Amino acid sequence: MSPLAEALGVDPDRVAVLVDTLRERAETVATAESLTGGLVCALLTAVPGASDVVRGGLVVYASQLKVALAEVSRRALDEHGAVHPVIAEQLAAGARRRCLATWGIGLTGVAGPDPQDGVDPGTVHIGLAGPDGGEVRTIQAAGGRHEVRAAAVGGALDLLSRRLQRFSRQS
């Protein structure tokens, strides 16, 4: 078992299946991660052969980097703050665009222990951008920083996996 997958409580076989599915479809993925600090990209790249499908990842903890690297709108940040579904959506779209990937994943949230800009700890917004458009899922995760970040990673993998299944049925 991958030490990272074990630490995050993620089934490494699930991650390998996701990478294999992307490879079989000749599709790629990229991330723009704030809350998770690159954990999703690190987990994906722990799978042998991931270089066929993982284009890259942007760690954009600072708001200035969300704008500069992930192309998040300064206006959206000013209007909504860094932890908002719109920001997750823009992070995903920016990762997809900037890394020239089929799929982009964007994550923002509050790991705690304190609220951020009036947003409670445990609030996580996960964005996904793909060839059939974008979507955002919001989850409330219990626990401390580690548990919230682990839930965010699991939620991101789940969202991509479900979307790949749905997208393949529509194609």
C-alpha positions as CSV (number, residue, x, y, z in Angstrom):
1,M,0.0,0.0,0.0
2,S,1.2,3.5,-0.8
3,P,2.2,5.3,2.4
4,L,0.4,8.4,1.2
5,A,-2.8,6.5,0.3
6,E,-2.7,4.8,3.7
7,A,-2.2,8.2,5.5
8,L,-5.2,9.6,3.7
9,G,-7.3,6.5,4.1
10,V,-7.7,6.1,0.4
11,D,-7.8,2.7,-1.3
12,P,-4.7,2.7,-3.6
13,D,-6.5,0.2,-6.0
14,R,-9.2,2.9,-6.4
15,V,-6.5,5.4,-7.5
16,A,-4.9,2.9,-9.8
17,V,-8.2,2.2,-11.5
18,L,-8.8,5.9,-12.0
19,V,-5.3,6.3,-13.6
20,D,-5.9,3.2,-15.8
21,T,-9.3,4.5,-16.9
22,L,-7.8,7.8,-17.9
23,R,-5.0,5.9,-19.8
24,E,-7.5,3.6,-21.6
25,R,-9.4,6.7,-22.7
26,A,-6.3,8.6,-23.7
27,E,-7.3,11.4,-21.4
28,T,-5.3,13.5,-18.9
29,V,-5.9,15.3,-15.6
30,A,-4.4,18.3,-13.8
31,T,-5.1,19.9,-10.4
32,A,-5.1,23.3,-8.9
33,E,-5.1,22.8,-5.1
34,S,-5.3,25.2,-2.3
35,L,-6.7,23.4,0.8
36,T,-5.0,20.1,-0.1
37,G,-1.6,21.5,-1.0
38,G,-0.9,19.1,-3.8
39,L,-2.1,15.9,-2.1
40,V,-4.5,14.9,-5.0
41,C,-1.7,15.2,-7.6
42,A,0.8,13.4,-5.3
43,L,-1.7,10.5,-4.8
44,L,-2.3,10.2,-8.5
45,T,1.4,10.3,-9.3
46,A,2.1,7.6,-6.8
47,V,0.6,5.1,-9.3
48,P,3.1,3.5,-11.7
49,G,2.5,4.8,-15.2
50,A,0.7,8.0,-14.0
51,S,3.0,10.1,-16.2
52,D,0.8,9.0,-19.1
53,V,-2.2,10.8,-17.7
54,V,-1.2,13.3,-15.0
55,R,-0.3,16.6,-16.7
56,G,0.6,18.5,-13.6
57,G,-0.6,20.3,-10.5
58,L,-0.7,23.8,-9.3
59,V,-0.4,24.4,-5.5
60,V,-2.1,27.8,-5.1
61,Y,-2.4,28.3,-1.4
62,A,-2.0,32.1,-1.7
63,S,-4.8,34.1,-3.4
64,Q,-2.2,35.9,-5.6
65,L,-1.2,32.5,-7.0
66,K,-4.8,31.5,-7.6
67,V,-5.0,34.5,-9.9
68,A,-1.5,34.3,-11.5
69,L,-1.2,30.6,-12.0
70,A,-4.7,29.2,-12.0
71,E,-6.4,32.1,-13.7
72,V,-9.0,32.6,-11.0
73,S,-10.7,36.0,-11.4
74,R,-9.5,38.7,-9.0
75,R,-13.1,40.0,-9.0
76,A,-14.5,36.6,-7.9
77,L,-11.9,36.4,-5.1
78,D,-12.9,40.0,-4.0
79,E,-16.6,39.2,-4.2
80,H,-16.7,35.7,-2.7
81,G,-13.4,35.2,-0.8
82,A,-11.0,32.3,-1.5
83,V,-13.4,29.6,-0.1
84,H,-16.4,29.5,-2.4
85,P,-17.9,27.2,-5.1
86,V,-17.1,29.7,-7.8
87,I,-13.4,29.6,-6.8
88,A,-13.3,25.8,-6.9
89,E,-14.9,25.9,-10.4
90,Q,-12.4,28.5,-11.6
91,L,-9.5,26.5,-10.1
92,A,-10.6,23.4,-12.0
93,A,-11.0,25.3,-15.3
94,G,-7.6,27.0,-14.8
95,A,-5.8,23.7,-14.1
96,R,-7.4,22.2,-17.2
97,R,-6.4,25.2,-19.4
98,R,-3.0,25.9,-18.0
99,C,-1.9,22.3,-18.0
100,L,-3.6,21.4,-21.3
101,A,-5.5,18.5,-19.7
102,T,-8.8,16.8,-20.5
103,W,-9.9,17.1,-16.9
104,G,-9.1,19.8,-14.3
105,I,-9.7,19.4,-10.5
106,G,-9.8,22.4,-8.2
107,L,-10.0,22.3,-4.4
108,T,-10.5,25.0,-1.8
109,G,-11.8,24.9,1.7
110,V,-11.1,25.5,5.4
111,A,-9.1,22.8,7.2
112,G,-9.3,24.7,10.5
113,P,-9.0,25.0,13.3
114,D,-10.4,28.5,12.8
115,P,-13.0,29.9,10.3
116,Q,-11.7,31.7,7.3
117,D,-13.6,34.7,6.0
118,G,-16.7,33.6,7.8
119,V,-16.5,30.0,6.4
120,D,-16.5,27.2,9.0
121,P,-13.8,24.6,9.3
122,G,-14.6,21.5,7.4
123,T,-16.2,23.3,4.4
124,V,-14.7,22.0,1.2
125,H,-15.5,23.0,-2.4
126,I,-14.3,20.6,-5.2
127,G,-14.5,21.8,-8.8
128,L,-14.2,19.6,-11.9
129,A,-13.8,20.9,-15.4
130,G,-13.9,18.6,-18.4
131,P,-14.9,18.3,-22.1
132,D,-18.6,18.3,-21.1
133,G,-18.5,21.3,-18.8
134,G,-17.9,21.9,-15.2
135,E,-19.4,21.1,-11.8
136,V,-18.8,21.8,-8.2
137,R,-19.5,19.6,-5.1
138,T,-19.5,21.0,-1.6
139,I,-18.9,18.8,1.4
140,Q,-18.7,19.3,5.1
141,A,-15.9,17.2,6.6
142,A,-15.6,16.5,10.3
143,G,-12.4,16.4,12.3
144,G,-9.2,18.3,12.4
145,R,-7.0,19.5,9.6
146,H,-5.8,16.0,8.5
147,E,-9.3,14.6,8.4
148,V,-10.7,17.6,6.4
149,R,-7.9,17.4,3.9
150,A,-8.2,13.6,3.6
151,A,-12.0,14.0,3.0
152,A,-11.3,16.6,0.3
153,V,-8.9,14.3,-1.5
154,G,-11.4,11.4,-1.4
155,G,-14.1,13.7,-2.6
156,A,-12.1,14.9,-5.5
157,L,-11.2,11.3,-6.6
158,D,-14.9,10.3,-6.2
159,L,-16.1,13.3,-8.3
160,L,-13.7,12.5,-11.1
161,S,-14.5,8.8,-11.0
162,R,-18.3,9.4,-11.2
163,R,-17.9,12.0,-13.9
164,L,-15.8,9.6,-16.0
165,Q,-18.5,7.0,-15.7
166,R,-21.2,9.5,-16.6
167,F,-19.2,11.0,-19.5
168,S,-18.5,7.6,-21.0
169,R,-22.2,6.7,-21.1
170,Q,-23.0,10.0,-22.8
171,S,-20.3,9.7,-25.5
